[in-house]
Amino acid sequence: MPEYELIRSNRRTLALEVRDGTVRVRAPRRVSRAEIDAFVQSHASWIERSLARQQARRNAHPEPDETQRAEYIRCAKAILPERVAYYANVMGLRPAGVTITSARTRFGSCSSKGRLCFSWRLMQYPPEAVDYVVVHELAHLAYRNHSPAFYALIERYLPDYKARRKLLREYGSYHAAGNRARHDAR
């Protein structure tokens, strides 16, 4: 059985999460250790696949050294606000601002106040994938969910958005799949 970190809380369901090579189980306080072990064991093959995918991703995208990191940040600060301005104008949307972050688990996010955040790590991906993330986050200004209308808005401006999203998955993973492997039991 895979080793795991156990986090107990007032939740109602068991959940598995594989992030940064660590397996975490989130469990209700009332669930016995035997039930938790059985849950983990029943998902052992999924855990192994998730760990292997994450290791492959780390091998494909090793952590950049300080010089590379500085260059990615410089590029992000130059390119991302420009791409946001272009697509915001085309889409008729107005973000409150753009912030560049060091996020590891998601390439972009949209705050409730309309501020867009992008990880400088996005600069390691092809321009088509970068534009997809920009349009995806801008679409959250109109739709705060991932509804069919949300994806219809993306498709209106990027008819090939599925191919662009696939680029992100081929090079790594994006939050359309949740930026981490995860399995919930309901």
Phi, psi and chi 1 to 4 in degrees:
 res  aa     phi    psi   chi1   chi2   chi3   chi4
   1 MET       -  138.0  174.9  173.3   41.8      -
   2 PRO   -64.2  145.6  -14.5   23.6      -      -
   3 GLU   -73.0  149.7  -73.2 -170.5   28.0      -
   4 TYR  -150.1  158.1   60.9   87.4      -      -
   5 GLU   -96.4  132.2  172.9 -173.8  -30.5      -
   6 LEU  -105.5  128.8  177.4   59.7      -      -
   7 ILE  -123.1  115.4  -59.5  168.6      -      -
   8 ARG   -99.1  144.6  -70.1 -170.6 -180.0  -93.5
   9 SER  -157.5 -171.4   65.5      -      -      -
  10 ASN   -84.5   17.1  -69.4  -29.9      -      -
  11 ARG   -68.4  168.8   63.8  179.8  -64.3  125.2
  12 ARG  -105.2  -15.3  -70.6 -165.5 -112.9 -175.0
  13 THR  -126.3  162.8   60.5      -      -      -
  14 LEU   -86.4  143.6  -73.6  166.6      -      -
  15 ALA  -142.1  142.3      -      -      -      -
  16 LEU  -109.4  142.5  -87.7  174.5      -      -
  17 GLU  -140.7  134.2  177.6 -179.6   87.0      -
  18 VAL  -118.5  114.6  177.8      -      -      -
  19 ARG  -142.3  133.5 -176.9 -171.3  -76.6 -176.0
  20 ASP    52.0   38.8  -61.2  -32.5      -      -
  21 GLY    77.0    8.0      -      -      -      -
  22 THR  -114.7  136.5  -58.9      -      -      -
  23 VAL   -97.4  125.6  178.7      -      -      -
  24 ARG  -120.3  138.6  -75.4 -174.9 -168.2   84.9
  25 VAL  -116.3  125.9  177.8      -      -      -
  26 ARG  -103.7  126.7  -62.4 -178.1 -172.2  -79.3
  27 ALA  -138.1  149.4      -      -      -      -
  28 PRO   -65.2  151.9  -16.5   27.1      -      -
  29 ARG   -60.6  -31.1  -64.5 -174.5 -161.0  -74.4
  30 ARG   -80.4  -11.3   61.3  177.1  163.2   64.0
  31 VAL   -80.6  133.5  174.4      -      -      -
  32 SER   -73.3  158.2   71.8      -      -      -
  33 ARG   -62.3  -34.7 -170.4   61.7 -180.0 -121.9
  34 ALA   -63.9  -41.6      -      -      -      -
  35 GLU   -64.4  -39.7  -73.7  178.2   81.6      -
  36 ILE   -65.9  -45.7  -65.6  167.4      -      -
  37 ASP   -59.5  -41.5  -73.1  -14.4      -      -
  38 ALA   -64.2  -40.3      -      -      -      -
  39 PHE   -61.5  -47.3  177.0   71.6      -      -
  40 VAL   -62.3  -46.2  170.6      -      -      -
  41 GLN   -61.4  -38.3 -171.8   59.8   43.2      -
  42 SER   -69.0  -16.1   70.9      -      -      -
  43 HIS  -113.0   17.5  -67.4   89.4      -      -
  44 ALA   -57.4  -42.0      -      -      -      -
  45 SER   -68.1  -37.9   61.8      -      -      -
  46 TRP   -63.4  -41.7  177.0   84.7      -      -
  47 ILE   -61.7  -46.4  -68.1  168.5      -      -
  48 GLU   -60.2  -44.6  -72.5  175.6   30.5      -
  49 ARG   -62.5  -42.4  -73.5 -168.8  -49.0  -87.1
  50 SER   -64.3  -44.0  -63.3      -      -      -
  51 LEU   -62.7  -41.6  -71.2  168.4      -      -
  52 ALA   -64.9  -42.2      -      -      -      -
  53 ARG   -61.9  -43.8  -93.1 -165.9  -45.2  -89.0
  54 GLN   -66.0  -38.5  -71.9 -177.5    6.5      -
  55 GLN   -65.6  -41.2 -175.5   59.6   49.5      -
  56 ALA   -62.3  -40.6      -      -      -      -
  57 ARG   -63.3  -43.2 -160.6  172.8  -58.5  128.0
  58 ARG   -64.1  -38.9  -81.3 -168.9  -62.8  -84.0
  59 ASN   -67.1  -38.5  -68.1  -17.1      -      -
  60 ALA   -73.1  -30.6      -      -      -      -
  61 HIS  -129.6   73.5  -65.0  -75.3      -      -
  62 PRO   -63.9  155.4   17.6  -23.6      -      -
  63 GLU   -60.6  126.7 -169.5   64.3   22.9      -
  64 PRO   -67.8  151.5   10.3  -12.3      -      -
  65 ASP   -75.5  176.5   63.0   30.5      -      -
  66 GLU   -59.5  -39.6  -86.6  -53.3  -53.1      -
  67 THR   -65.3  -46.3  -56.4      -      -      -
  68 GLN   -62.9  -44.0  -68.1  169.0  -40.5      -
  69 ARG   -58.4  -46.0 -177.6  178.5  179.2  -86.1
  70 ALA   -61.0  -39.2      -      -      -      -
  71 GLU   -68.1  -41.4 -179.4   60.7   16.1      -
  72 TYR   -62.3  -41.5  -73.7  136.1      -      -
  73 ILE   -64.5  -44.2  -69.0  169.7      -      -
  74 ARG   -59.5  -45.9 -174.2 -166.5   66.6   71.2
  75 CYS   -63.2  -42.8  -74.2      -      -      -
  76 ALA   -60.9  -43.6      -      -      -      -
  77 LYS   -67.5  -28.0  -72.6  178.8  177.2  178.5
  78 ALA   -85.5  -43.1      -      -      -      -
  79 ILE   -86.6  -46.4  -67.1  168.7      -      -
  80 LEU   -63.6  -46.5  -69.9  170.1      -      -
  81 PRO   -60.8  -34.2  -26.5   36.7      -      -
  82 GLU   -66.1  -43.7  171.7 -170.3  -62.8      -
  83 ARG   -67.9  -39.2  -60.1  -47.4  -66.1  156.5
  84 VAL   -62.3  -46.5  168.2      -      -      -
  85 ALA   -60.8  -43.3      -      -      -      -
  86 TYR   -61.3  -54.8  171.3   77.4      -      -
  87 TYR   -70.8  -32.6  -80.2  107.8      -      -
  88 ALA   -62.1  -41.4      -      -      -      -
  89 ASN   -64.9  -46.0 -174.4   50.7      -      -
  90 VAL   -63.3  -40.2  168.3      -      -      -
  91 MET   -86.6   -9.8  -63.4  169.4   76.3      -
  92 GLY    71.5   32.2      -      -      -      -
  93 LEU  -117.0  153.1  -62.5  168.2      -      -
  94 ARG  -129.5   99.1  -61.2  -72.1  166.9 -108.8
  95 PRO   -72.0  154.1   24.1  -30.3      -      -
  96 ALA   -74.4  -19.7      -      -      -      -
  97 GLY   167.0  173.8      -      -      -      -
  98 VAL  -129.1  133.0  174.9      -      -      -
  99 THR  -125.2  140.0  -58.4      -      -      -
 100 ILE  -101.7  129.2  -54.4  -57.5      -      -
 101 THR  -121.6  178.3   72.0      -      -      -
 102 SER  -108.0   23.4  -67.4      -      -      -
 103 ALA   -54.9  139.5      -      -      -      -
 104 ARG  -101.8  -24.8  -67.5  175.1 -177.5  -92.9
 105 THR  -103.6   -6.2   59.1      -      -      -
 106 ARG  -151.9  141.9   61.9  179.3   58.4 -167.6
 107 PHE   -81.0  -26.8  -67.8  131.4      -      -
 108 GLY  -153.4  160.5      -      -      -      -
 109 SER  -155.2  161.6   63.3      -      -      -
 110 CYS  -130.3  120.2  176.7      -      -      -
 111 SER   -77.4  166.1   76.4      -      -      -
 112 SER   -65.2  -19.1   60.5      -      -      -
 113 LYS   -93.3    4.9  -65.6 -177.9  179.2  178.4
 114 GLY    87.4   14.1      -      -      -      -
 115 ARG   -88.9  132.5 -175.4  159.9 -161.9   81.9
 116 LEU   -99.7  134.7  -56.6 -177.6      -      -
 117 CYS  -119.7  139.0  -67.0      -      -      -
 118 PHE  -134.0  139.2  -62.2   96.1      -      -
 119 SER   -79.9  139.3  173.7      -      -      -
 120 TRP   -62.4  -20.0   58.0  -99.5      -      -
 121 ARG   -62.7  -20.8  -63.1  168.9 -164.9  -78.3
 122 LEU   -61.0  -24.2 -174.8   55.2      -      -
 123 MET   -68.6   -8.5  -64.5  -65.2   93.8      -
 124 GLN   -83.3   -2.4  -61.2  175.7   60.2      -
 125 TYR  -109.4  161.9  -67.3   77.3      -      -
 126 PRO   -62.8  152.8  -17.3   26.6      -      -
 127 PRO   -55.9  -34.1  -22.8   30.2      -      -
 128 GLU   -63.7  -37.5  -60.5   84.3    5.2      -
 129 ALA   -71.2  -38.6      -      -      -      -
 130 VAL   -60.4  -47.0  171.7      -      -      -
 131 ASP   -61.9  -36.4  -79.1   -6.4      -      -
 132 TYR   -60.3  -46.2  167.2   72.2      -      -
 133 VAL   -63.0  -41.6  174.9      -      -      -
 134 VAL   -60.4  -49.5  167.4      -      -      -
 135 VAL   -66.1  -38.7  171.3      -      -      -
 136 HIS   -58.5  -48.2 -178.1  107.0      -      -
 137 GLU   -69.7  -37.5  -62.4  -50.3  -28.6      -
 138 LEU   -62.0  -38.4  -79.1  166.1      -      -
 139 ALA   -61.2  -26.0      -      -      -      -
 140 HIS   -68.6  -16.3  -81.3  -53.9      -      -
 141 LEU   -69.3  -29.5  -64.9  172.5      -      -
 142 ALA   -92.8  -35.7      -      -      -      -
 143 TYR  -133.2  121.0  -61.0   96.9      -      -
 144 ARG   -87.9   29.6  -59.3  -77.8  179.2 -171.0
 145 ASN  -148.8 -171.9   53.7   42.3      -      -
 146 HIS  -117.4   49.6  -69.1  112.1      -      -
 147 SER   -76.7  168.7   65.4      -      -      -
 148 PRO   -56.7  -36.2  -28.7   36.6      -      -
 149 ALA   -65.1  -36.9      -      -      -      -
 150 PHE   -59.9  -50.6  169.1   83.0      -      -
 151 TYR   -69.6  -29.4  -76.1  107.3      -      -
 152 ALA   -64.4  -38.1      -      -      -      -
 153 LEU   -64.6  -44.4  178.5   61.5      -      -
 154 ILE   -60.0  -46.0  -67.3  173.1      -      -
 155 GLU   -63.8  -30.5 -170.3  170.0   29.5      -
 156 ARG   -60.0  -35.6 -174.5  177.7  -43.0  147.1
 157 TYR  -102.4  -23.1  -61.0   99.9      -      -
 158 LEU  -132.8   81.7  -63.3  175.7      -      -
 159 PRO   -56.6  -25.4  -20.6   29.4      -      -
 160 ASP   -98.9   27.2   63.6  -19.3      -      -
 161 TYR   -58.0  -31.6   83.8   91.1      -      -
 162 LYS   -65.7  -39.2  -70.5  179.5 -177.1  174.8
 163 ALA   -67.4  -38.4      -      -      -      -
 164 ARG   -66.2  -41.9  -68.0  168.3 -177.9 -103.3
 165 ARG   -64.5  -36.6 -175.5  172.9   59.7 -170.7
 166 LYS   -61.9  -35.8 -171.9  175.8  177.7 -172.2
 167 LEU   -57.6  -42.9  -77.6  172.4      -      -
 168 LEU   -62.4  -40.6  -73.1  167.1      -      -
 169 ARG   -71.2  -34.8  -69.3 -174.0  177.2  144.4
 170 GLU   -67.9  -36.2  -72.9  171.1   -2.9      -
 171 TYR   -88.2  -18.3  -77.8   81.1      -      -
 172 GLY   179.4 -135.1      -      -      -      -
 173 SER  -146.9  150.9   83.0      -      -      -
 174 TYR  -126.3  165.0 -177.5   60.2      -      -
 175 HIS   -68.5   -7.1   89.6   -7.7      -      -
 176 ALA   -60.1  -27.9      -      -      -      -
 177 ALA  -103.4    9.5      -      -      -      -
 178 GLY    82.7  101.1      -      -      -      -
 179 ASN   -52.1    9.3  -68.2  -27.3      -      -
 180 ARG  -148.1  155.5   61.1 -173.7 -177.4  -90.8
 181 ALA   -71.7  137.9      -      -      -      -
 182 ARG  -154.0  145.4 -177.0 -176.6  172.7  110.6
 183 HIS  -142.3  123.2 -175.1   84.9      -      -
 184 ASP  -106.2  143.7  -74.7  -29.7      -      -
 185 ALA  -107.2  126.5      -      -      -      -
 186 ARG  -110.8      -  -60.4  -83.6  171.7 -156.1
